[in-house]
Amino acid sequence: MTTLRTPAQLCEHGLVPPGRQPMLDAVAARYAVALPASLAQLIDHADSRDPIARQFVPDPAELIRRPDELNDPIGDDACSPVEGIVHRYPDRVLLKLTHICAVYCRFCFRREMVGPGKPNALSPKAVAAALEYIRTHPEIWEVILTGGDPLVLSAQRLRSVMKTLANIDHVKVVRIHTRVPIADPTRITPDLVRAMKIKGKPTYVAVHVNHPRELSTHARAACARIADSGMPLVSQTVLLAGVNDNPEVMVELMRTLVECRIKPYYLHHGDLAPGTSHLRTEITTGQELMRSLRGRMSGLCQPTYVLDIPGGHGKSPIGPNYIKCIGSSGAAHFVVEDFKGRRHQYLAHRLVPNRQEIEQSGRHRERGEANKHHRDHGVPDKGHVAPEC
């Protein structure tokens, strides 16, 4: 089986009923479809709500666009000074080298930028301009290769970009965002792994995984090849209705990631991408899920639940709150909730003593030391007369 790219091919392989093909043709005409064999083989054909199929097999619901959904839901365009660069945060940039992915997720926040009629990759001239932007902005400490998926590029092309970044002194860290180790693990060859590394600077690899079944034997081996080369791996997961929005699945996923030497990093709330409302959850669902994970599994397994604020304003953590301030001024205290839901009082609100308290404390200490000296040497305290013998 090769990569399936049309509804007809999906029908041929029994992944969708033939009667749905006309509706899915309309979806495929608007949004890209690609399902590699490595993921297609994980789908349970007997399960109409299979979590792997739900992520990658097109659905007629994608043609329903809600008024609040946006073509550019996280505001990349508003933060793009030159083609291929997103400079949202002061010390780091995204470098989008390609718009091609090994697999097209049905919830992709860049779905309007990939697929039919869209450019496949940056031109050589655009790549040169993007790298020049990085070179002339010394505040850039980290460069994040994304897209599309940078690991669909040839090892030669990736190596060329990485060498250029290695020669920019102020760039200290490179990060690669990818789904390739999961979607097409055979692409993670020794040559590609060597191309991902640069001398003298760390390369971090952020792997997108949403369900524990995605971590197949071949996917684990691909991740191991990266880890064995010395590159740290972190994970990115999107919270998806019907895929991973329950504690049992999320616990299994996060533990499996850590077992594979992948540190859970972000749990993303679903973005307002067009035609994705059937896959988004409520924020309260994510908060309750995160609360259920606290104390249930190791801190190594805990991701940060985040929302990318529409309009290009960046990510904010939106997980549950465990601490509350009660009262005001000197009478205030905190109430902290533990992992079993029990509440405990902790500390006073004003933690730093003021000048008057320091002076009073000093006087009390001096008086106490004087009293001790008097007692030790038989000197009566002021206002008291020692009894006669």
Secondary structure, 3 states (H helix, E strand, C coil): CCCECCHHHHHHCCCCCHHHHHHHHHHHHHCCCCECHHHHCCCCCCCCCCHHHHHHCCCHHHHCCCCCCCCCCCCCHHHCCCCCEEEEECCEEEEECECCCCCCCCCCCCCCCCCCCCCCECCHHHHHHHHHHHHCCCCCCEEEEECCCHHHCCHHHHHHHHHHHHCCCCCCEEEEEECHHHHCHHHCCHHHHHHHCECCECEEEEEECCCHHHCCHHHHHHHHHHHHCCCCEEEEEECCCCCCCCHHHHHHHHHHHHHCCEEEEEEECCCCCCCCCCCCCCHHHHHHHHHHHECCECHHHCCEEEEECCCCCCEEECCCCCEEEECCHHHCEEEEECCCCCEEEEEECCCCCCHHHHHHHHHHHHHHHHHHHHHHCCCCCCCCCCCCC
